[in-house]
Amino acid sequence: MKSQDLRAVLRHASVHPKDAVLLARSGWALRRREWWRHAPFLPLASDAYWEFRMLTATGQRDESPRIDDLVAAAKWSLRQRPGR
């Protein structure tokens, strides 16, 4: 995720606290395995995985998602989890 995209998500989350929890839970599910072993030591998705997700969602690797689309996708993904 690009830094300006992350800033947009944080800005949205600060205004919409319910979405903040939703986006954090969804983001946690996308984290790379053993994220604590590699710099920058943050639970983020790998660049290759994020590019793949953007390619399948928008048709372009470098396109930035709209915040409304991120929130909708987060809601959908959390509804798909069994036992939730």
N, C-alpha and C positions, 0 to 999 in steps of 0.2 A: 504494500500500500504506500502510495506517495505521501510525503509529509503534509502537503496541503490538503489531501483527502483526510488524513488523520486529524488535522486541525478542524476541518469541517465537522467531522463526527464528534469531536470533543465539544465544539461549540453547540451543536445540536443537543448533545447529551446534557449540557449545563442548563439548557432552557427546558428540556423535557426529561425530567428525572426518571420517569417510568421507562422511557426508551433507553436511558443510560444502563439500567440493569439488564434490559433485554439485549442490547448490543454487547455488553460485557460478557454475558453468558454465551452468546453466539460466537463472539470472538475467541473465547476460551476454547470452544470446541474446534476451532480452526488452527490452533497453535501447532507448531511443528514438534515432533517427538524430541525428547531430551533437549528442550530449548535452553535449559540452564547450563548446558555444557559448551555452548557456542556464543561468541559475542554477536549481538549486543546484549545477551542475557535477558531478553524479554520474550514473553510468551506470544510471539507473532507467527503468522503463517509464513512459510518460506516464499521467496520471490517467485520461484518457478510455479508453486501451487497457486499463488495469487494471480499470476499471468494466465494460467490455465483457467481459473475461475472467471476472470474477466473475458477471456476469449469465448468461453461457453455462454456467458451471460450477455455479452454485448457484441460479439463478433470481432472484437479488436483487443489485442493484448494490452495496449497502453491507454485504453479509455478509462476515465474515472466514473465510478458509479454515482448516481444521484443519491442523496441521503434518504429520500423517500423509498427508493428501491432497496437500500441496505436495511432499513427498518422493516419493510415488508418481507424481505428474505429472512431476516432474523426471526420474525414472528412465525413464518412458515416452518423454518428449520426446527424451532423449539416445539412446535405442535407435532412434528413428525417423530419425536423421540418417544419410545415406549415408556409408559409409567409416568408421564408428565401431564 
